[in-house]
Amino acid sequence: MDIAAIAALAPVIPVLTIDRLEIAVPLARALVKGGLPVLEITLRTDAALDAMRTVAAEVPEAVVGAGTVLNPMQLQQAHMAGARFAVSPGCTSDLAAGVAAMDMPFLPGVQTVSEAMTLADRGFHLLKFFPAGAAGGMGWLKAVAAPLSGLRFCPTGGVDESTAASFLALANVACVGGSWVAPQQAVSAGDWRRVERLAAAAASLKRS
């Protein structure tokens, strides 16, 4: 699948920071059972790569991706750990070249119109808008809809259960990313039923 097909699987991509390997599989299973199969595991912890590897092996229904990919080495590590797509908060020339060489589905981050145009020239037409809340939110997305009519976005950062539906109502929003479906309190307590309920609510959100 390309990144557009992956984004089409669910309206919300959970953004997961996993610091303990033992929670990776039950967390992934709860999210998938709730209807959110696309999982972004961020490379922010020592457990991240092992978590990807374990979820990819034990939760085959999940489409596991790597988040916070900053350079080609991390991209390669994520690929070897079983990641089927990668997400970055921004994009450098080296990272874009690494993605092209590996032919891996990639969701690069942008914050400005110039960044979006540069990535469009490289063939990326679905972009992560990050950090959405701090960078202009829905106002920015509405303003760029006409001049960047060939692009769609996945706003992430500042998107939560109170704003997700409004973002998804915009024609240039393909999906949203967020961590609210796996709150730290529930994860720490192993309250997988709560995670599943939050995932089900997020999976039921309508897109434009």
Salt bridges, closest charged atoms under 4 A:
GLU22 OE2 - ARG20 NH1 3.38
ASP50 OD1 - ARG53 NH1 2.68
